[in-house]
Amino acid sequence: MPDFMDEAKKLASEHSEQADEGLDKAEEFADQKTGGKYDSQLQSGEQQGEKYLGVEDQDKKDGNQQSS
């Protein structure tokens, strides 16, 4: 794996809440731009990104599952 990917995973794990917030905002932005047409695919992509980076989904942790 390239060094920059290792560094991204390290930073994400050190700043889990900020990384999750960034992924949430990216998913929301893309969902707005596509008019909700690809909601399930975008949510799946967000979840895969969180899993890859080792970031815990703060929405699920807090019991505040957001719906678009």
PQR file of N, CA, C, O and H, with PARSE charges and radii, in Angstrom:
ATOM      1  N   MET A   1       0.847  -1.172   0.000 -0.4000 1.5000
ATOM      2  CA  MET A   1       0.000   0.000   0.000 -0.0000 2.0000
ATOM      3  C   MET A   1       0.896   1.240   0.000  0.5500 1.7000
ATOM      4  O   MET A   1       1.891   1.286   0.724 -0.5500 1.4000
ATOM      5  N   PRO A   2       0.550   2.234  -0.802 -0.5600 1.5000
ATOM      6  CA  PRO A   2       1.368   3.453  -0.821  0.2800 2.0000
ATOM      7  C   PRO A   2       1.429   4.119   0.549  0.5500 1.7000
ATOM      8  O   PRO A   2       0.499   4.029   1.350 -0.5500 1.4000
ATOM      9  N   ASP A   3       2.551   4.789   0.793 -0.4000 1.5000
ATOM     10  CA  ASP A   3       2.761   5.447   2.085 -0.0000 2.0000
ATOM     11  C   ASP A   3       1.672   6.457   2.418  0.5500 1.7000
ATOM     12  O   ASP A   3       1.278   6.582   3.578 -0.5500 1.4000
ATOM     13  H   ASP A   3       3.306   4.863   0.143  0.4000 1.0000
ATOM     14  N   PHE A   4       1.175   7.186   1.403 -0.4000 1.5000
ATOM     15  CA  PHE A   4       0.164   8.200   1.687 -0.0000 2.0000
ATOM     16  C   PHE A   4      -1.138   7.566   2.167  0.5500 1.7000
ATOM     17  O   PHE A   4      -1.874   8.190   2.932 -0.5500 1.4000
ATOM     18  H   PHE A   4       1.495   7.085   0.461  0.4000 1.0000
ATOM     19  N   MET A   5      -1.435   6.360   1.741 -0.4000 1.5000
ATOM     20  CA  MET A   5      -2.637   5.674   2.210 -0.0000 2.0000
ATOM     21  C   MET A   5      -2.476   5.260   3.670  0.5500 1.7000
ATOM     22  O   MET A   5      -3.407   5.382   4.466 -0.5500 1.4000
ATOM     23  H   MET A   5      -0.837   5.853   1.120  0.4000 1.0000
ATOM     24  N   ASP A   6      -1.296   4.775   4.010 -0.4000 1.5000
ATOM     25  CA  ASP A   6      -1.025   4.433   5.409 -0.0000 2.0000
ATOM     26  C   ASP A   6      -1.143   5.668   6.288  0.5500 1.7000
ATOM     27  O   ASP A   6      -1.694   5.611   7.387 -0.5500 1.4000
ATOM     28  H   ASP A   6      -0.540   4.677   3.363  0.4000 1.0000
ATOM     29  N   GLU A   7      -0.622   6.783   5.795 -0.4000 1.5000
ATOM     30  CA  GLU A   7      -0.683   8.040   6.563 -0.0000 2.0000
ATOM     31  C   GLU A   7      -2.133   8.503   6.711  0.5500 1.7000
ATOM     32  O   GLU A   7      -2.520   8.982   7.777 -0.5500 1.4000
ATOM     33  H   GLU A   7      -0.175   6.830   4.902  0.4000 1.0000
ATOM     34  N   ALA A   8      -2.936   8.367   5.656 -0.4000 1.5000
ATOM     35  CA  ALA A   8      -4.349   8.755   5.728 -0.0000 2.0000
ATOM     36  C   ALA A   8      -5.090   7.911   6.753  0.5500 1.7000
ATOM     37  O   ALA A   8      -5.890   8.438   7.526 -0.5500 1.4000
ATOM     38  H   ALA A   8      -2.621   7.979   4.789  0.4000 1.0000
ATOM     39  N   LYS A   9      -4.833   6.614   6.768 -0.4000 1.5000
ATOM     40  CA  LYS A   9      -5.481   5.731   7.738 -0.0000 2.0000
ATOM     41  C   LYS A   9      -5.048   6.086   9.163  0.5500 1.7000
ATOM     42  O   LYS A   9      -5.860   6.071  10.088 -0.5500 1.4000
ATOM     43  H   LYS A   9      -4.183   6.186   6.141  0.4000 1.0000
ATOM     44  N   LYS A  10      -3.773   6.401   9.329 -0.4000 1.5000
ATOM     45  CA  LYS A  10      -3.260   6.773  10.654 -0.0000 2.0000
ATOM     46  C   LYS A  10      -3.930   8.055  11.139  0.5500 1.7000
ATOM     47  O   LYS A  10      -4.387   8.127  12.280 -0.5500 1.4000
ATOM     48  H   LYS A  10      -3.113   6.413   8.577  0.4000 1.0000
ATOM     49  N   LEU A  11      -3.986   9.058  10.280 -0.4000 1.5000
ATOM     50  CA  LEU A  11      -4.608  10.327  10.661 -0.0000 2.0000
ATOM     51  C   LEU A  11      -6.091  10.152  10.956  0.5500 1.7000
ATOM     52  O   LEU A  11      -6.611  10.732  11.909 -0.5500 1.4000
ATOM     53  H   LEU A  11      -3.614   8.999   9.353  0.4000 1.0000
ATOM     54  N   ALA A  12      -6.771   9.354  10.139 -0.4000 1.5000
ATOM     55  CA  ALA A  12      -8.196   9.114  10.353 -0.0000 2.0000
ATOM     56  C   ALA A  12      -8.441   8.424  11.692  0.5500 1.7000
ATOM     57  O   ALA A  12      -9.394   8.755  12.398 -0.5500 1.4000
ATOM     58  H   ALA A  12      -6.349   8.883   9.365  0.4000 1.0000
ATOM     59  N   SER A  13      -7.587   7.471  12.040 -0.4000 1.5000
ATOM     60  CA  SER A  13      -7.773   6.773  13.314 -0.0000 2.0000
ATOM     61  C   SER A  13      -7.486   7.692  14.502  0.5500 1.7000
ATOM     62  O   SER A  13      -8.087   7.547  15.566 -0.5500 1.4000
ATOM     63  H   SER A  13      -6.813   7.202  11.466  0.4000 1.0000
ATOM     64  N   GLU A  14      -6.573   8.628  14.317 -0.4000 1.5000
ATOM     65  CA  GLU A  14      -6.251   9.576  15.386 -0.0000 2.0000
ATOM     66  C   GLU A  14      -7.321  10.654  15.541  0.5500 1.7000
ATOM     67  O   GLU A  14      -7.458  11.251  16.609 -0.5500 1.4000
ATOM     68  H   GLU A  14      -6.084   8.746  13.452  0.4000 1.0000
ATOM     69  N   HIS A  15      -8.069  10.898  14.483 -0.4000 1.5000
ATOM     70  CA  HIS A  15      -9.095  11.951  14.472 -0.0000 2.0000
ATOM     71  C   HIS A  15     -10.392  11.363  13.933  0.5500 1.7000
ATOM     72  O   HIS A  15     -10.939  11.844  12.940 -0.5500 1.4000
ATOM     73  H   HIS A  15      -7.957  10.413  13.615  0.4000 1.0000
ATOM     74  N   SER A  16     -10.867  10.337  14.586 -0.4000 1.5000
ATOM     75  CA  SER A  16     -12.016   9.558  14.118 -0.0000 2.0000
ATOM     76  C   SER A  16     -13.274  10.398  13.924  0.5500 1.7000
ATOM     77  O   SER A  16     -13.965  10.255  12.915 -0.5500 1.4000
ATOM     78  H   SER A  16     -10.423   9.947  15.392  0.4000 1.0000
ATOM     79  N   GLU A  17     -13.574  11.267  14.876 -0.4000 1.5000
ATOM     80  CA  GLU A  17     -14.794  12.068  14.778 -0.0000 2.0000
ATOM     81  C   GLU A  17     -14.746  13.007  13.572  0.5500 1.7000
ATOM     82  O   GLU A  17     -15.732  13.146  12.849 -0.5500 1.4000
ATOM     83  H   GLU A  17     -13.013  11.383  15.695  0.4000 1.0000
ATOM     84  N   GLN A  18     -13.595  13.649  13.359 -0.4000 1.5000
ATOM     85  CA  GLN A  18     -13.462  14.569  12.231 -0.0000 2.0000
ATOM     86  C   GLN A  18     -13.521  13.810  10.899  0.5500 1.7000
ATOM     87  O   GLN A  18     -14.129  14.283   9.939 -0.5500 1.4000
ATOM     88  H   GLN A  18     -12.794  13.536  13.947  0.4000 1.0000
ATOM     89  N   ALA A  19     -12.895  12.647  10.849 -0.4000 1.5000
ATOM     90  CA  ALA A  19     -12.921  11.851   9.620 -0.0000 2.0000
ATOM     91  C   ALA A  19     -14.344  11.406   9.311  0.5500 1.7000
ATOM     92  O   ALA A  19     -14.772  11.462   8.158 -0.5500 1.4000
ATOM     93  H   ALA A  19     -12.401  12.263  11.629  0.4000 1.0000
ATOM     94  N   ASP A  20     -15.083  10.964  10.330 -0.4000 1.5000
ATOM     95  CA  ASP A  20     -16.469  10.548  10.126 -0.0000 2.0000
ATOM     96  C   ASP A  20     -17.320  11.723   9.667  0.5500 1.7000
ATOM     97  O   ASP A  20     -18.150  11.586   8.768 -0.5500 1.4000
ATOM     98  H   ASP A  20     -14.736  10.919  11.267  0.4000 1.0000
ATOM     99  N   GLU A  21     -17.112  12.878  10.289 -0.4000 1.5000
ATOM    100  CA  GLU A  21     -17.869  14.068   9.902 -0.0000 2.0000
ATOM    101  C   GLU A  21     -17.595  14.438   8.442  0.5500 1.7000
ATOM    102  O   GLU A  21     -18.514  14.810   7.712 -0.5500 1.4000
ATOM    103  H   GLU A  21     -16.438  12.990  11.019  0.4000 1.0000
ATOM    104  N   GLY A  22     -16.338  14.336   8.019 -0.4000 1.5000
ATOM    105  CA  GLY A  22     -15.989  14.634   6.634 -0.0000 2.0000
ATOM    106  C   GLY A  22     -16.645  13.670   5.662  0.5500 1.7000
ATOM    107  O   GLY A  22     -17.140  14.084   4.614 -0.5500 1.4000
ATOM    108  H   GLY A  22     -15.591  14.034   8.612  0.4000 1.0000
ATOM    109  N   LEU A  23     -16.651  12.390   6.000 -0.4000 1.5000
ATOM    110  CA  LEU A  23     -17.308  11.399   5.144 -0.0000 2.0000
ATOM    111  C   LEU A  23     -18.813  11.636   5.103  0.5500 1.7000
ATOM    112  O   LEU A  23     -19.431  11.500   4.047 -0.5500 1.4000
ATOM    113  H   LEU A  23     -16.248  12.054   6.852  0.4000 1.0000
ATOM    114  N   ASP A  24     -19.413  11.991   6.246 -0.4000 1.5000
ATOM    115  CA  ASP A  24     -20.848  12.296   6.298 -0.0000 2.0000
ATOM    116  C   ASP A  24     -21.179  13.483   5.393  0.5500 1.7000
ATOM    117  O   ASP A  24     -22.138  13.440   4.622 -0.5500 1.4000
ATOM    118  H   ASP A  24     -18.911  12.102   7.104  0.4000 1.0000
ATOM    119  N   LYS A  25     -20.377  14.538   5.496 -0.4000 1.5000
ATOM    120  CA  LYS A  25     -20.629  15.735   4.687 -0.0000 2.0000
ATOM    121  C   LYS A  25     -20.450  15.455   3.198  0.5500 1.7000
ATOM    122  O   LYS A  25     -21.213  15.963   2.376 -0.5500 1.4000
ATOM    123  H   LYS A  25     -19.598  14.574   6.123  0.4000 1.0000
ATOM    124  N   ALA A  26     -19.457  14.657   2.850 -0.4000 1.5000
ATOM    125  CA  ALA A  26     -19.242  14.305   1.441 -0.0000 2.0000
ATOM    126  C   ALA A  26     -20.427  13.513   0.905  0.5500 1.7000
ATOM    127  O   ALA A  26     -20.882  13.743  -0.215 -0.5500 1.4000
ATOM    128  H   ALA A  26     -18.837  14.244   3.518  0.4000 1.0000
ATOM    129  N   GLU A  27     -20.925  12.574   1.714 -0.4000 1.5000
ATOM    130  CA  GLU A  27     -22.087  11.781   1.297 -0.0000 2.0000
ATOM    131  C   GLU A  27     -23.313  12.664   1.142  0.5500 1.7000
ATOM    132  O   GLU A  27     -24.055  12.522   0.170 -0.5500 1.4000
ATOM    133  H   GLU A  27     -20.555  12.387   2.625  0.4000 1.0000
ATOM    134  N   GLU A  28     -23.540  13.574   2.084 -0.4000 1.5000
ATOM    135  CA  GLU A  28     -24.685  14.487   2.015 -0.0000 2.0000
ATOM    136  C   GLU A  28     -24.594  15.399   0.794  0.5500 1.7000
ATOM    137  O   GLU A  28     -25.591  15.629   0.109 -0.5500 1.4000
ATOM    138  H   GLU A  28     -22.938  13.690   2.874  0.4000 1.0000
ATOM    139  N   PHE A  29     -23.391  15.920   0.522 -0.4000 1.5000
ATOM    140  CA  PHE A  29     -23.183  16.799  -0.634 -0.0000 2.0000
ATOM    141  C   PHE A  29     -23.493  16.065  -1.932  0.5500 1.7000
ATOM    142  O   PHE A  29     -24.210  16.581  -2.789 -0.5500 1.4000
ATOM    143  H   PHE A  29     -22.581  15.733   1.078  0.4000 1.0000
ATOM    144  N   ALA A  30     -22.954  14.864  -2.071 -0.4000 1.5000
ATOM    145  CA  ALA A  30     -23.190  14.079  -3.279 -0.0000 2.0000
ATOM    146  C   ALA A  30     -24.669  13.719  -3.411  0.5500 1.7000
ATOM    147  O   ALA A  30     -25.216  13.713  -4.514 -0.5500 1.4000
ATOM    148  H   ALA A  30     -22.372  14.445  -1.374  0.4000 1.0000
ATOM    149  N   ASP A  31     -25.310  13.419  -2.287 -0.4000 1.5000
ATOM    150  CA  ASP A  31     -26.733  13.077  -2.302 -0.0000 2.0000
ATOM    151  C   ASP A  31     -27.565  14.267  -2.769  0.5500 1.7000
ATOM    152  O   ASP A  31     -28.506  14.100  -3.546 -0.5500 1.4000
ATOM    153  H   ASP A  31     -24.866  13.423  -1.391  0.4000 1.0000
ATOM    154  N   GLN A  32     -27.224  15.467  -2.300 -0.4000 1.5000
ATOM    155  CA  GLN A  32     -27.941  16.669  -2.733 -0.0000 2.0000
ATOM    156  C   GLN A  32     -27.739  16.925  -4.225  0.5500 1.7000
ATOM    157  O   GLN A  32     -28.682  17.260  -4.942 -0.5500 1.4000
ATOM    158  H   GLN A  32     -26.460  15.602  -1.669  0.4000 1.0000
ATOM    159  N   LYS A  33     -26.499  16.763  -4.681 -0.4000 1.5000
ATOM    160  CA  LYS A  33     -26.190  17.032  -6.086 -0.0000 2.0000
ATOM    161  C   LYS A  33     -26.859  16.045  -7.030  0.5500 1.7000
ATOM    162  O   LYS A  33     -27.133  16.377  -8.184 -0.5500 1.4000
ATOM    163  H   LYS A  33     -25.733  16.490  -4.098  0.4000 1.0000
ATOM    164  N   THR A  34     -27.124  14.836  -6.550 -0.4000 1.5000
ATOM    165  CA  THR A  34     -27.766  13.826  -7.405 -0.0000 2.0000
ATOM    166  C   THR A  34     -29.266  13.727  -7.132  0.5500 1.7000
ATOM    167  O   THR A  34     -29.948  12.869  -7.692 -0.5500 1.4000
ATOM    168  H   THR A  34     -26.902  14.566  -5.613  0.4000 1.0000
ATOM    169  N   GLY A  35     -29.771  14.599  -6.278 -0.4000 1.5000
ATOM    170  CA  GLY A  35     -31.197  14.617  -5.991 -0.0000 2.0000
ATOM    171  C   GLY A  35     -31.680  13.365  -5.277  0.5500 1.7000
ATOM    172  O   GLY A  35     -32.847  12.996  -5.407 -0.5500 1.4000
ATOM    173  H   GLY A  35     -29.216  15.296  -5.823  0.4000 1.0000
ATOM    174  N   GLY A  36     -30.819  12.715  -4.536 -0.4000 1.5000
ATOM    175  CA  GLY A  36     -31.209  11.517  -3.800 -0.0000 2.0000
ATOM    176  C   GLY A  36     -31.316  10.263  -4.649  0.5500 1.7000
ATOM    177  O   GLY A  36     -31.689   9.198  -4.156 -0.5500 1.4000
ATOM    178  H   GLY A  36     -29.871  13.015  -4.431  0.4000 1.0000
ATOM    179  N   LYS A  37     -30.987  10.394  -5.926 -0.4000 1.5000
ATOM    180  CA  LYS A  37     -31.144   9.276  -6.866 -0.0000 2.0000
ATOM    181  C   LYS A  37     -30.248   8.089  -6.516  0.5500 1.7000
ATOM    182  O   LYS A  37     -30.609   6.942  -6.777 -0.5500 1.4000
ATOM    183  H   LYS A  37     -30.684  11.259  -6.326  0.4000 1.0000
ATOM    184  N   TYR A  38     -29.093   8.357  -5.933 -0.4000 1.5000
ATOM    185  CA  TYR A  38     -28.130   7.300  -5.640 -0.0000 2.0000
ATOM    186  C   TYR A  38     -27.878   7.169  -4.136  0.5500 1.7000
ATOM    187  O   TYR A  38     -26.769   6.844  -3.712 -0.5500 1.4000
ATOM    188  H   TYR A  38     -28.800   9.289  -5.722  0.4000 1.0000
ATOM    189  N   ASP A  39     -28.902   7.420  -3.345 -0.4000 1.5000
ATOM    190  CA  ASP A  39     -28.770   7.438  -1.893 -0.0000 2.0000
ATOM    191  C   ASP A  39     -28.157   6.158  -1.338  0.5500 1.7000
ATOM    192  O   ASP A  39     -27.207   6.222  -0.557 -0.5500 1.4000
ATOM    193  H   ASP A  39     -29.803   7.684  -3.690  0.4000 1.0000
ATOM    194  N   SER A  40     -28.674   5.011  -1.721 -0.4000 1.5000
ATOM    195  CA  SER A  40     -28.175   3.759  -1.148 -0.0000 2.0000
ATOM    196  C   SER A  40     -26.731   3.494  -1.559  0.5500 1.7000
ATOM    197  O   SER A  40     -25.946   2.977  -0.764 -0.5500 1.4000
ATOM    198  H   SER A  40     -29.446   4.959  -2.355  0.4000 1.0000
ATOM    199  N   GLN A  41     -26.370   3.847  -2.804 -0.4000 1.5000
ATOM    200  CA  GLN A  41     -24.991   3.656  -3.245 -0.0000 2.0000
ATOM    201  C   GLN A  41     -24.044   4.590  -2.501  0.5500 1.7000
ATOM    202  O   GLN A  41     -22.932   4.197  -2.150 -0.5500 1.4000
ATOM    203  H   GLN A  41     -27.007   4.266  -3.450  0.4000 1.0000
ATOM    204  N   LEU A  42     -24.477   5.820  -2.260 -0.4000 1.5000
ATOM    205  CA  LEU A  42     -23.649   6.777  -1.539 -0.0000 2.0000
ATOM    206  C   LEU A  42     -23.470   6.368  -0.080  0.5500 1.7000
ATOM    207  O   LEU A  42     -22.374   6.492   0.467 -0.5500 1.4000
ATOM    208  H   LEU A  42     -25.381   6.139  -2.545  0.4000 1.0000
ATOM    209  N   GLN A  43     -24.524   5.888   0.548 -0.4000 1.5000
ATOM    210  CA  GLN A  43     -24.411   5.422   1.925 -0.0000 2.0000
ATOM    211  C   GLN A  43     -23.471   4.225   2.009  0.5500 1.7000
ATOM    212  O   GLN A  43     -22.672   4.110   2.938 -0.5500 1.4000
ATOM    213  H   GLN A  43     -25.415   5.788   0.104  0.4000 1.0000
ATOM    214  N   SER A  44     -23.580   3.337   1.024 -0.4000 1.5000
ATOM    215  CA  SER A  44     -22.695   2.176   0.991 -0.0000 2.0000
ATOM    216  C   SER A  44     -21.242   2.613   0.831  0.5500 1.7000
ATOM    217  O   SER A  44     -20.352   2.073   1.489 -0.5500 1.4000
ATOM    218  H   SER A  44     -24.229   3.431   0.269  0.4000 1.0000
ATOM    219  N   GLY A  45     -21.003   3.581  -0.035 -0.4000 1.5000
ATOM    220  CA  GLY A  45     -19.650   4.096  -0.230 -0.0000 2.0000
ATOM    221  C   GLY A  45     -19.103   4.742   1.025  0.5500 1.7000
ATOM    222  O   GLY A  45     -17.929   4.575   1.355 -0.5500 1.4000
ATOM    223  H   GLY A  45     -21.726   4.020  -0.570  0.4000 1.0000
ATOM    224  N   GLU A  46     -19.957   5.486   1.730 -0.4000 1.5000
ATOM    225  CA  GLU A  46     -19.534   6.106   2.982 -0.0000 2.0000
ATOM    226  C   GLU A  46     -19.152   5.028   4.002  0.5500 1.7000
ATOM    227  O   GLU A  46     -18.129   5.141   4.678 -0.5500 1.4000
ATOM    228  H   GLU A  46     -20.910   5.622   1.462  0.4000 1.0000
ATOM    229  N   GLN A  47     -19.964   4.002   4.104 -0.4000 1.5000
ATOM    230  CA  GLN A  47     -19.681   2.910   5.044 -0.0000 2.0000
ATOM    231  C   GLN A  47     -18.389   2.189   4.688  0.5500 1.7000
ATOM    232  O   GLN A  47     -17.615   1.830   5.575 -0.5500 1.4000
ATOM    233  H   GLN A  47     -20.794   3.910   3.554  0.4000 1.0000
ATOM    234  N   GLN A  48     -18.152   1.976   3.404 -0.4000 1.5000
ATOM    235  CA  GLN A  48     -16.916   1.325   2.981 -0.0000 2.0000
ATOM    236  C   GLN A  48     -15.709   2.196   3.290  0.5500 1.7000
ATOM    237  O   GLN A  48     -14.664   1.689   3.696 -0.5500 1.4000
ATOM    238  H   GLN A  48     -18.782   2.268   2.684  0.4000 1.0000
ATOM    239  N   GLY A  49     -15.846   3.511   3.099 -0.4000 1.5000
ATOM    240  CA  GLY A  49     -14.764   4.433   3.435 -0.0000 2.0000
ATOM    241  C   GLY A  49     -14.456   4.412   4.923  0.5500 1.7000
ATOM    242  O   GLY A  49     -13.295   4.418   5.330 -0.5500 1.4000
ATOM    243  H   GLY A  49     -16.696   3.923   2.769  0.4000 1.0000
ATOM    244  N   GLU A  50     -15.516   4.388   5.735 -0.4000 1.5000
ATOM    245  CA  GLU A  50     -15.326   4.323   7.187 -0.0000 2.0000
ATOM    246  C   GLU A  50     -14.631   3.020   7.583  0.5500 1.7000
ATOM    247  O   GLU A  50     -13.730   3.013   8.421 -0.5500 1.4000
ATOM    248  H   GLU A  50     -16.460   4.383   5.404  0.4000 1.0000
ATOM    249  N   LYS A  51     -15.057   1.940   6.977 -0.4000 1.5000
ATOM    250  CA  LYS A  51     -14.450   0.638   7.279 -0.0000 2.0000
ATOM    251  C   LYS A  51     -12.981   0.624   6.861  0.5500 1.7000
ATOM    252  O   LYS A  51     -12.127   0.158   7.615 -0.5500 1.4000
ATOM    253  H   LYS A  51     -15.789   1.946   6.295  0.4000 1.0000
ATOM    254  N   TYR A  52     -12.684   1.128   5.675 -0.4000 1.5000
ATOM    255  CA  TYR A  52     -11.316   1.136   5.166 -0.0000 2.0000
ATOM    256  C   TYR A  52     -10.395   1.963   6.051  0.5500 1.7000
ATOM    257  O   TYR A  52      -9.260   1.574   6.324 -0.5500 1.4000
ATOM    258  H   TYR A  52     -13.377   1.507   5.062  0.4000 1.0000
ATOM    259  N   LEU A  53     -10.900   3.111   6.494 -0.4000 1.5000
ATOM    260  CA  LEU A  53     -10.090   4.009   7.316 -0.0000 2.0000
ATOM    261  C   LEU A  53     -10.097   3.617   8.784  0.5500 1.7000
ATOM    262  O   LEU A  53      -9.324   4.159   9.575 -0.5500 1.4000
ATOM    263  H   LEU A  53     -11.823   3.427   6.272  0.4000 1.0000
ATOM    264  N   GLY A  54     -10.962   2.682   9.155 -0.4000 1.5000
ATOM    265  CA  GLY A  54     -11.046   2.286  10.554 -0.0000 2.0000
ATOM    266  C   GLY A  54     -11.743   3.322  11.407  0.5500 1.7000
ATOM    267  O   GLY A  54     -11.427   3.485  12.586 -0.5500 1.4000
ATOM    268  H   GLY A  54     -11.590   2.242   8.513  0.4000 1.0000
ATOM    269  N   VAL A  55     -12.700   4.028  10.806 -0.4000 1.5000
ATOM    270  CA  VAL A  55     -13.425   5.101  11.488 -0.0000 2.0000
ATOM    271  C   VAL A  55     -14.776   4.566  11.937  0.5500 1.7000
ATOM    272  O   VAL A  55     -15.494   3.935  11.161 -0.5500 1.4000
ATOM    273  H   VAL A  55     -12.957   3.895   9.848  0.4000 1.0000
ATOM    274  N   GLU A  56     -15.117   4.823  13.197 -0.4000 1.5000
ATOM    275  CA  GLU A  56     -16.428   4.412  13.707 -0.0000 2.0000
ATOM    276  C   GLU A  56     -17.462   5.459  13.312  0.5500 1.7000
ATOM    277  O   GLU A  56     -17.240   6.659  13.475 -0.5500 1.4000
ATOM    278  H   GLU A  56     -14.534   5.336  13.827  0.4000 1.0000
ATOM    279  N   ASP A  57     -18.596   4.991  12.789 -0.4000 1.5000
ATOM    280  CA  ASP A  57     -19.680   5.888  12.398 -0.0000 2.0000
ATOM    281  C   ASP A  57     -20.285   6.508  13.650  0.5500 1.7000
ATOM    282  O   ASP A  57     -20.938   5.816  14.431 -0.5500 1.4000
ATOM    283  H   ASP A  57     -18.777   4.017  12.656  0.4000 1.0000
ATOM    284  N   GLN A  58     -20.077   7.787  13.845 -0.4000 1.5000
ATOM    285  CA  GLN A  58     -20.549   8.479  15.040 -0.0000 2.0000
ATOM    286  C   GLN A  58     -22.073   8.516  15.106  0.5500 1.7000
ATOM    287  O   GLN A  58     -22.636   8.536  16.200 -0.5500 1.4000
ATOM    288  H   GLN A  58     -19.546   8.349  13.210  0.4000 1.0000
ATOM    289  N   ASP A  59     -22.753   8.525  13.957 -0.4000 1.5000
ATOM    290  CA  ASP A  59     -24.215   8.530  13.946 -0.0000 2.0000
ATOM    291  C   ASP A  59     -24.759   7.251  14.566  0.5500 1.7000
ATOM    292  O   ASP A  59     -25.694   7.294  15.366 -0.5500 1.4000
ATOM    293  H   ASP A  59     -22.295   8.508  13.068  0.4000 1.0000
ATOM    294  N   LYS A  60     -24.182   6.120  14.203 -0.4000 1.5000
ATOM    295  CA  LYS A  60     -24.627   4.842  14.760 -0.0000 2.0000
ATOM    296  C   LYS A  60     -24.242   4.736  16.229  0.5500 1.7000
ATOM    297  O   LYS A  60     -25.006   4.215  17.043 -0.5500 1.4000
ATOM    298  H   LYS A  60     -23.422   6.085  13.553  0.4000 1.0000
ATOM    299  N   LYS A  61     -23.055   5.232  16.564 -0.4000 1.5000
ATOM    300  CA  LYS A  61     -22.576   5.186  17.943 -0.0000 2.0000
ATOM    301  C   LYS A  61     -23.509   5.960  18.866  0.5500 1.7000
ATOM    302  O   LYS A  61     -23.805   5.517  19.976 -0.5500 1.4000
ATOM    303  H   LYS A  61     -22.435   5.655  15.904  0.4000 1.0000
ATOM    304  N   ASP A  62     -23.968   7.114  18.401 -0.4000 1.5000
ATOM    305  CA  ASP A  62     -24.834   7.974  19.203 -0.0000 2.0000
ATOM    306  C   ASP A  62     -26.312   7.600  19.087  0.5500 1.7000
ATOM    307  O   ASP A  62     -27.153   8.159  19.791 -0.5500 1.4000
ATOM    308  H   ASP A  62     -23.727   7.474  17.500  0.4000 1.0000
ATOM    309  N   GLY A  63     -26.625   6.660  18.203 -0.4000 1.5000
ATOM    310  CA  GLY A  63     -28.024   6.280  17.998 -0.0000 2.0000
ATOM    311  C   GLY A  63     -28.796   7.300  17.217  0.5500 1.7000
ATOM    312  O   GLY A  63     -30.024   7.340  17.279 -0.5500 1.4000
ATOM    313  H   GLY A  63     -25.942   6.206  17.631  0.4000 1.0000
ATOM    314  N   ASN A  64     -28.078   8.139  16.470 -0.4000 1.5000
ATOM    315  CA  ASN A  64     -28.724   9.200  15.697 -0.0000 2.0000
ATOM    316  C   ASN A  64     -28.605   8.912  14.216  0.5500 1.7000
ATOM    317  O   ASN A  64     -28.073   9.736  13.473 -0.5500 1.4000
ATOM    318  H   ASN A  64     -27.080   8.106  16.420  0.4000 1.0000
ATOM    319  N   GLN A  65     -29.080   7.781  13.774 -0.4000 1.5000
ATOM    320  CA  GLN A  65     -28.986   7.428  12.363 -0.0000 2.0000
ATOM    321  C   GLN A  65     -29.694   8.486  11.544  0.5500 1.7000
ATOM    322  O   GLN A  65     -30.893   8.707  11.716 -0.5500 1.4000
ATOM    323  H   GLN A  65     -29.513   7.112  14.378  0.4000 1.0000
ATOM    324  N   GLN A  66     -28.966   9.142  10.655 -0.4000 1.5000
ATOM    325  CA  GLN A  66     -29.527  10.193   9.834 -0.0000 2.0000
ATOM    326  C   GLN A  66     -30.190   9.594   8.625  0.5500 1.7000
ATOM    327  O   GLN A  66     -29.741   8.574   8.103 -0.5500 1.4000
ATOM    328  H   GLN A  66     -27.992   8.962  10.515  0.4000 1.0000
ATOM    329  N   SER A  67     -31.257  10.221   8.174 -0.4000 1.5000
ATOM    330  CA  SER A  67     -31.875   9.825   6.913 -0.0000 2.0000
ATOM    331  C   SER A  67     -31.886  11.046   6.019  0.5500 1.7000
ATOM    332  O   SER A  67     -32.143  12.161   6.475 -0.5500 1.4000
ATOM    333  H   SER A  67     -31.621  11.050   8.598  0.4000 1.0000
ATOM    334  N   SER A  68     -31.608  10.835   4.759 -0.4000 1.5000
ATOM    335  CA  SER A  68     -31.518  11.947   3.814 -0.0000 2.0000
ATOM    336  C   SER A  68     -32.864  12.322   3.273  0.5500 1.7000
ATOM    337  O   SER A  68     -32.969  13.242   2.462 -0.5500 1.4000
ATOM    338  H   SER A  68     -31.400   9.930   4.389  0.4000 1.0000
TER
END
